[in-house]
Amino acid sequence: MSEQLSPIPVVHTIDAIRELVQEWKRQGLSVGLVPTMGYLHEGHQSLIERAAQDNDRVVVSDFVNPIQFGPSEDLESYPRDLQRDTALVERAGGSVLFNPTPAEMYFPNRTTAITMSTITEELCGKTRPVHFGGVCTVVAKLFNIVTPDRAYFGKKDAQQLLVIRRMVRDLNFNIEIIGCPIIREADGLAKSSRNTYLTEAERAAAPVLHRALERGRMLAESGERSSEVIIAAIREVLDSEPLTDTEYVEIVDLETVHPVPTLDQPVLVALAVRLGTTRLIDNFFFPDEL
């Protein structure tokens, strides 16, 4: 079943998206996948545009995945706007929007899930224990449903990108994973669907995340190699803003996502901060890669 909200189709069933992709592949066309939870913004648009450059056809999934939300998280209040999303996908060069229901994606008596150890237990995994299992399960399902040649993920969700890369490697998915740059507001705040939760005062305070990371990046680029020194400098900037409640600031190895004492290897510098009830994340890779 599909509906025509715009010149691109919006497909709601697994059978329909499979049939469409299979027809493309019979024509010898390459297929890119951009997995999203909807309420699309310029960050998602950049992923779709990159996918459209690299592939003949682009599937954008628009699915608020219930199994990656914990019991006290924002599943019910997560913003949704299918008509707006469809228009953005069309503008960005997407070919179809796949918008299944939870009942379409998950059998009521399902007993299979994908779990990962080690790299899902650090950073966001410490406070969101079910999150990455839900991410891995839904992304693996999307990979099996769409069978793309390439899939595109934003670097803002850096731990997610590392997790998906590991899952693809470990389970031998024949898919190339493309990490795309963070898209920011003019004041440096990373684009996020959750930015809509911020009050006016919290939104004014939110660019402190980027300023703090830029302080850390400046130290690293000038030759500082002590994680302790760089983390302290980042925290000092965060603490200068009274509305911030810092959950973590960490510098971690890209393979294990375990903290490292020195920047003598490629690392991820990541933070999570709460502003009121809204949890925001941001990061940079050093040296920049992925």
C-alpha positions in Angstrom: 0.0 0.0 0.0 1.3 3.5 -0.8 -0.1 7.0 -0.8 0.8 9.9 -3.0 1.4 12.8 -0.6 3.9 14.2 -3.2 5.5 13.1 -6.5 7.5 10.5 -4.5 5.6 7.5 -3.2 5.1 6.9 0.5 5.2 3.1 1.1 3.9 1.5 4.2 4.5 -2.2 3.8 7.5 -4.4 3.6 6.2 -6.3 0.6 5.7 -3.0 -1.3 9.2 -1.6 -0.6 10.8 -5.0 -1.5 8.9 -5.1 -4.8 10.0 -1.6 -5.7 13.7 -2.2 -4.8 13.7 -5.6 -6.6 12.4 -3.8 -9.8 15.2 -1.2 -9.5 17.8 -4.0 -9.1 16.4 -5.8 -12.2 17.1 -2.6 -14.0 20.7 -2.7 -12.8 20.3 0.4 -10.5 22.2 1.0 -7.3 20.3 1.7 -4.1 21.1 3.8 -1.1 19.3 3.7 2.3 19.0 6.6 4.7 17.4 5.2 8.0 15.6 7.9 10.0 13.1 8.3 12.8 11.3 11.1 10.9 10.8 14.8 11.7 13.5 15.4 9.2 15.8 18.5 9.2 18.8 19.8 7.3 21.0 17.1 8.8 18.8 14.3 7.3 18.6 16.3 4.1 22.4 16.2 3.8 22.4 12.4 4.2 19.7 12.1 1.5 21.6 14.4 -0.9 24.8 12.4 -0.4 22.9 9.2 -1.0 21.4 10.6 -4.2 24.8 11.6 -5.4 26.2 8.1 -4.9 23.2 6.0 -6.0 20.6 5.7 -8.7 17.8 5.4 -6.2 17.4 6.3 -2.5 15.1 4.8 0.1 14.5 6.9 3.1 12.9 5.1 6.1 10.7 7.1 8.4 10.1 5.0 11.5 10.0 5.9 15.2 11.4 2.6 16.5 9.8 1.8 19.8 12.3 -0.8 20.9 15.2 1.6 21.2 13.3 3.8 23.7 13.6 3.0 27.4 10.5 3.1 29.7 11.1 6.7 30.8 12.2 8.1 27.4 10.3 10.2 24.9 8.6 7.6 22.6 5.1 9.1 22.8 6.2 12.7 22.5 8.8 12.2 19.8 7.9 14.7 17.0 6.3 13.3 13.9 5.2 15.0 10.6 4.9 12.7 7.7 3.8 15.3 5.1 6.7 17.6 6.0 9.1 14.7 5.9 7.9 13.6 2.4 8.4 17.1 1.0 12.0 17.2 2.4 12.8 13.8 1.0 11.5 14.9 -2.5 13.6 18.1 -2.4 16.7 16.3 -1.3 16.5 13.7 -4.1 15.1 10.7 -2.4 13.1 8.2 -4.5 10.7 6.7 -1.9 9.7 7.1 1.7 9.3 3.9 3.6 6.9 4.6 6.6 5.9 1.3 8.2 3.9 0.9 11.5 5.4 -0.9 14.5 3.0 -3.7 13.8 4.4 -4.0 10.2 8.0 -4.1 11.4 7.6 -6.4 14.4 5.8 -9.7 14.8 3.8 -9.7 18.0 5.4 -13.0 19.1 8.9 -12.1 17.9 11.8 -13.7 19.9 14.8 -12.6 17.9 16.9 -9.5 18.5 20.5 -8.3 17.9 22.6 -7.4 20.9 26.2 -6.3 21.0 28.7 -6.2 23.8 31.6 -3.8 24.7 31.1 -0.9 22.4 27.4 -0.5 23.3 28.1 -0.4 27.1 30.0 2.9 27.1 29.0 6.5 26.6 25.2 6.6 25.9 24.9 2.9 26.6 25.6 3.5 30.3 22.3 5.4 30.8 20.3 4.0 27.8 20.8 0.2 28.2 18.2 -0.9 25.7 19.0 1.7 23.1 21.6 0.1 20.9 20.0 -3.3 20.9 16.9 -1.6 19.5 19.0 0.3 17.0 20.9 -2.8 15.8 17.7 -4.9 15.5 15.8 -2.3 13.5 18.7 -1.4 11.2 19.4 -5.1 10.5 15.8 -5.5 9.6 15.9 -2.5 7.3 19.1 -3.9 5.7 17.3 -7.2 5.0 14.2 -5.5 3.8 15.8 -2.9 1.5 19.0 -4.7 0.6 20.8 -1.4 -0.2 24.3 -1.1 -1.7 25.1 1.7 0.7 23.6 3.1 3.9 24.1 6.6 5.3 24.4 7.7 9.0 25.2 11.1 10.5 28.4 11.5 12.6 26.4 13.4 15.3 25.3 9.9 16.5 28.9 8.8 16.5 28.5 5.8 18.8 25.6 4.6 16.7 27.8 4.9 13.6 30.6 2.8 15.3 28.0 0.3 16.4 26.5 -0.1 12.9 29.9 -0.4 11.3 30.8 -3.2 13.8 27.5 -5.0 13.2 28.0 -4.9 9.5 31.5 -6.3 9.9 30.6 -9.0 12.4 27.5 -10.2 10.5 28.9 -9.9 7.0 26.3 -7.5 5.6 27.3 -6.7 2.0 26.6 -3.0 2.6 28.9 0.0 2.6 28.4 2.3 5.6 28.9 6.0 4.9 29.4 8.4 7.8 28.4 12.0 6.9 29.3 15.3 8.6 27.4 16.9 11.4 25.1 19.7 10.2 24.9 22.7 12.5 22.8 25.7 13.2 24.4 29.1 12.6 25.4 29.3 16.3 27.0 25.8 16.2 24.2 23.7 17.8 24.1 20.3 16.0 20.8 19.8 14.2 18.5 17.3 16.0 14.9 16.5 16.1 15.0 16.8 19.9 16.0 20.5 19.6 12.3 21.2 19.3 11.9 20.3 23.0 14.1 23.1 24.1 12.6 26.2 25.8 13.7 29.6 24.6 16.2 29.9 27.4 17.5 26.3 26.9 17.9 26.9 23.1 19.9 30.1 23.9 22.2 28.1 26.2 22.6 25.0 23.9 25.5 26.3 21.7 27.7 25.8 24.7 28.1 22.2 23.7 29.8 23.2 20.4 31.9 25.9 22.1 33.1 23.3 24.7 34.0 20.8 22.0 35.8 23.5 20.0 37.9 24.3 23.1 38.9 20.6 23.2 39.5 20.4 19.5 41.8 23.5 19.7 43.9 21.9 22.4 44.2 18.6 20.5 45.2 20.4 17.3 47.8 22.5 19.2 49.5 19.3 20.4 47.8 18.5 23.7 47.6 14.7 24.1 46.3 14.3 27.7 42.7 13.2 27.8 42.4 14.5 31.3 43.5 18.0 30.3 41.2 18.2 27.3 38.2 16.8 29.2 38.8 19.3 32.0 38.8 22.2 29.5 35.6 21.0 27.8 33.9 20.6 31.2 35.0 24.1 32.2 33.2 25.6 29.2 30.1 23.5 29.9 30.0 24.4 33.6 30.1 28.1 32.6 26.5 27.7 31.5 24.2 27.4 34.5 21.4 25.5 32.7 23.7 22.5 31.7 23.7 19.2 33.5 26.6 17.3 32.1 26.1 13.5 31.8 29.5 12.7 30.4 32.5 14.0 28.6 34.8 11.2 27.4 37.6 10.5 25.0 37.4 6.9 23.7 39.1 4.5 21.3 37.2 3.9 18.1 37.4 0.1 18.3 36.4 -0.5 21.9 34.7 2.8 22.8 36.7 2.6 26.1 38.2 5.7 27.6 41.9 6.3 26.6 44.4 8.4 28.7 46.2 9.9 25.7 45.4 10.9 22.1 48.1 8.7 20.6 45.6 7.0 18.3 42.3 8.0 16.5 39.7 8.9 19.1 36.2 10.1 19.5 35.7 13.1 21.8 32.0 12.9 22.9 29.7 14.5 25.4 26.1 14.3 26.5 24.4 17.1 28.3 20.9 17.7 29.7 19.2 21.1 29.3 16.0 20.8 31.3 14.3 17.6 30.2 16.2 17.4 26.9 19.2 15.3 26.4 21.7 16.5 23.7 24.8 14.8 22.3 27.7 16.2 20.3 31.2 15.1 19.4 34.2 15.3 17.1 36.7 12.7 15.8 40.4 13.3 16.1 41.9 13.2 13.7 38.7 13.7 11.7 37.7 10.5 10.0 34.9 8.0 9.4 
